[in-house]
Amino acid sequence: LDALLAIVTAVAPTPVNVLISPADKVLTVTELQQAGVKRISLGPFLYTHAMEAVEQATKALLAGDLTTATTGMSFDRINELIARTTN
């Protein structure tokens, strides 16, 4: 955290982006924001998380479990997220 604070201070007002992975000592989003980080990247990890859900839904479908295969985020929720104007 000290090194991150030093970087943010040194390059201010240029925004600082941080790439984190499960191998890192992960700080909380709040800690990163308080340090002045403007963008947090997880690399491919959100994608791989979503692909795990696709794989599980496919397995359920192949097993004949339509309910599990088609359960997910509602279209209303998707529309709410798309309509948001702030992060």
C-alpha atoms as an extended CHARMM CRD file, in Angstrom:
* protein
*
        87  EXT
         1         1  LEU       CA              0.0000000000        0.0000000000        0.0000000000  PROA      1               0.0000000000
         2         2  ASP       CA              2.8530000000        2.3860000000        0.7770000000  PROA      2               0.0000000000
         3         3  ALA       CA              4.3880000000        1.8230000000       -2.6580000000  PROA      3               0.0000000000
         4         4  LEU       CA              1.0320000000        2.3660000000       -4.3150000000  PROA      4               0.0000000000
         5         5  LEU       CA              0.4940000000        5.6100000000       -2.4190000000  PROA      5               0.0000000000
         6         6  ALA       CA              3.9650000000        6.7590000000       -3.4800000000  PROA      6               0.0000000000
         7         7  ILE       CA              3.1930000000        6.0630000000       -7.1450000000  PROA      7               0.0000000000
         8         8  VAL       CA             -0.1730000000        7.8320000000       -7.0280000000  PROA      8               0.0000000000
         9         9  THR       CA              1.4370000000       10.8470000000       -5.3710000000  PROA      9               0.0000000000
        10        10  ALA       CA              4.3890000000       10.9140000000       -7.7700000000  PROA      10              0.0000000000
        11        11  VAL       CA              2.2920000000       10.9210000000      -10.9470000000  PROA      11              0.0000000000
        12        12  ALA       CA             -0.6490000000       13.0580000000       -9.7230000000  PROA      12              0.0000000000
        13        13  PRO       CA             -2.8830000000       14.2130000000      -11.3340000000  PROA      13              0.0000000000
        14        14  THR       CA             -2.3680000000       11.3980000000      -13.8450000000  PROA      14              0.0000000000
        15        15  PRO       CA             -4.7850000000        8.5480000000      -13.0130000000  PROA      15              0.0000000000
        16        16  VAL       CA             -3.2780000000        5.2870000000      -11.7780000000  PROA      16              0.0000000000
        17        17  ASN       CA             -4.6030000000        1.9160000000      -12.9150000000  PROA      17              0.0000000000
        18        18  VAL       CA             -3.8680000000       -1.2550000000      -10.9360000000  PROA      18              0.0000000000
        19        19  LEU       CA             -3.8500000000       -4.8290000000      -12.2020000000  PROA      19              0.0000000000
        20        20  ILE       CA             -4.5170000000       -7.3600000000       -9.4660000000  PROA      20              0.0000000000
        21        21  SER       CA             -4.6440000000      -11.1400000000       -9.4580000000  PROA      21              0.0000000000
        22        22  PRO       CA             -5.3910000000      -13.8700000000       -6.9170000000  PROA      22              0.0000000000
        23        23  ALA       CA             -1.6150000000      -14.2630000000       -6.4650000000  PROA      23              0.0000000000
        24        24  ASP       CA             -1.3510000000      -10.7090000000       -5.1100000000  PROA      24              0.0000000000
        25        25  LYS       CA             -1.9210000000       -9.5740000000       -1.5610000000  PROA      25              0.0000000000
        26        26  VAL       CA             -5.2380000000       -8.1000000000       -2.6150000000  PROA      26              0.0000000000
        27        27  LEU       CA             -6.3510000000       -4.8850000000       -1.0050000000  PROA      27              0.0000000000
        28        28  THR       CA            -10.0210000000       -4.0580000000       -0.8180000000  PROA      28              0.0000000000
        29        29  VAL       CA            -11.6480000000       -1.8280000000       -3.4220000000  PROA      29              0.0000000000
        30        30  THR       CA            -12.0850000000        0.8000000000       -0.7050000000  PROA      30              0.0000000000
        31        31  GLU       CA             -8.3830000000        0.6870000000        0.1900000000  PROA      31              0.0000000000
        32        32  LEU       CA             -7.4020000000        1.0320000000       -3.4670000000  PROA      32              0.0000000000
        33        33  GLN       CA             -9.7900000000        3.9550000000       -3.9390000000  PROA      33              0.0000000000
        34        34  GLN       CA             -8.5260000000        5.6470000000       -0.7730000000  PROA      34              0.0000000000
        35        35  ALA       CA             -4.9930000000        5.2870000000       -2.1440000000  PROA      35              0.0000000000
        36        36  GLY       CA             -6.1090000000        7.2050000000       -5.2280000000  PROA      36              0.0000000000
        37        37  VAL       CA             -6.4060000000        4.3600000000       -7.7360000000  PROA      37              0.0000000000
        38        38  LYS       CA             -8.7940000000        5.2840000000      -10.5510000000  PROA      38              0.0000000000
        39        39  ARG       CA             -9.1800000000        1.9030000000      -12.2730000000  PROA      39              0.0000000000
        40        40  ILE       CA             -8.8770000000       -1.6690000000      -11.0220000000  PROA      40              0.0000000000
        41        41  SER       CA             -8.2700000000       -4.3980000000      -13.5800000000  PROA      41              0.0000000000
        42        42  LEU       CA             -8.6450000000       -8.0880000000      -12.8720000000  PROA      42              0.0000000000
        43        43  GLY       CA             -7.0500000000       -9.1960000000      -16.1160000000  PROA      43              0.0000000000
        44        44  PRO       CA             -8.8500000000      -12.2490000000      -17.4850000000  PROA      44              0.0000000000
        45        45  PHE       CA            -10.4320000000      -13.2840000000      -14.1940000000  PROA      45              0.0000000000
        46        46  LEU       CA            -13.9440000000      -11.8590000000      -14.6960000000  PROA      46              0.0000000000
        47        47  TYR       CA            -14.0010000000      -13.5360000000      -18.1050000000  PROA      47              0.0000000000
        48        48  THR       CA            -12.8900000000      -16.9030000000      -16.6950000000  PROA      48              0.0000000000
        49        49  HSD       CA            -15.4830000000      -16.5750000000      -13.9290000000  PROA      49              0.0000000000
        50        50  ALA       CA            -18.2110000000      -15.9900000000      -16.5180000000  PROA      50              0.0000000000
        51        51  MET       CA            -16.9600000000      -18.8980000000      -18.6310000000  PROA      51              0.0000000000
        52        52  GLU       CA            -17.2430000000      -21.1870000000      -15.5920000000  PROA      52              0.0000000000
        53        53  ALA       CA            -20.9340000000      -20.2080000000      -15.3630000000  PROA      53              0.0000000000
        54        54  VAL       CA            -21.3600000000      -20.9700000000      -19.0860000000  PROA      54              0.0000000000
        55        55  GLU       CA            -19.7210000000      -24.3690000000      -18.6190000000  PROA      55              0.0000000000
        56        56  GLN       CA            -21.9610000000      -25.2150000000      -15.6420000000  PROA      56              0.0000000000
        57        57  ALA       CA            -25.0870000000      -24.1620000000      -17.5750000000  PROA      57              0.0000000000
        58        58  THR       CA            -23.9940000000      -26.2880000000      -20.5350000000  PROA      58              0.0000000000
        59        59  LYS       CA            -23.4420000000      -29.3260000000      -18.3020000000  PROA      59              0.0000000000
        60        60  ALA       CA            -26.8770000000      -28.8120000000      -16.7450000000  PROA      60              0.0000000000
        61        61  LEU       CA            -28.4800000000      -28.5300000000      -20.1790000000  PROA      61              0.0000000000
        62        62  LEU       CA            -26.7860000000      -31.7000000000      -21.4040000000  PROA      62              0.0000000000
        63        63  ALA       CA            -28.0270000000      -33.4750000000      -18.2680000000  PROA      63              0.0000000000
        64        64  GLY       CA            -31.5680000000      -32.3400000000      -19.0530000000  PROA      64              0.0000000000
        65        65  ASP       CA            -31.7560000000      -29.7580000000      -16.2610000000  PROA      65              0.0000000000
        66        66  LEU       CA            -33.3920000000      -26.8230000000      -18.0520000000  PROA      66              0.0000000000
        67        67  THR       CA            -34.0250000000      -24.8620000000      -14.8580000000  PROA      67              0.0000000000
        68        68  THR       CA            -30.3820000000      -24.7300000000      -13.8140000000  PROA      68              0.0000000000
        69        69  ALA       CA            -29.2430000000      -24.1810000000      -17.3920000000  PROA      69              0.0000000000
        70        70  THR       CA            -31.4690000000      -21.1420000000      -17.8220000000  PROA      70              0.0000000000
        71        71  THR       CA            -31.2580000000      -19.5600000000      -14.3680000000  PROA      71              0.0000000000
        72        72  GLY       CA            -29.2960000000      -16.3440000000      -14.3090000000  PROA      72              0.0000000000
        73        73  MET       CA            -29.5320000000      -12.6070000000      -14.1460000000  PROA      73              0.0000000000
        74        74  SER       CA            -32.9180000000      -11.2320000000      -15.1210000000  PROA      74              0.0000000000
        75        75  PHE       CA            -33.3440000000       -9.0080000000      -18.1590000000  PROA      75              0.0000000000
        76        76  ASP       CA            -34.6960000000       -6.3170000000      -15.8310000000  PROA      76              0.0000000000
        77        77  ARG       CA            -31.4240000000       -6.3850000000      -13.8830000000  PROA      77              0.0000000000
        78        78  ILE       CA            -29.3760000000       -6.3270000000      -17.0940000000  PROA      78              0.0000000000
        79        79  ASN       CA            -31.3210000000       -3.2730000000      -18.2480000000  PROA      79              0.0000000000
        80        80  GLU       CA            -30.7490000000       -1.5940000000      -14.8640000000  PROA      80              0.0000000000
        81        81  LEU       CA            -27.0230000000       -2.1350000000      -15.1830000000  PROA      81              0.0000000000
        82        82  ILE       CA            -26.9190000000       -0.8540000000      -18.7540000000  PROA      82              0.0000000000
        83        83  ALA       CA            -28.9240000000        2.2270000000      -17.7630000000  PROA      83              0.0000000000
        84        84  ARG       CA            -26.5250000000        3.2080000000      -14.9500000000  PROA      84              0.0000000000
        85        85  THR       CA            -24.6830000000        6.4300000000      -15.6060000000  PROA      85              0.0000000000
        86        86  THR       CA            -22.0690000000        6.0680000000      -12.8510000000  PROA      86              0.0000000000
        87        87  ASN       CA            -19.7350000000        3.2580000000      -11.8430000000  PROA      87              0.0000000000
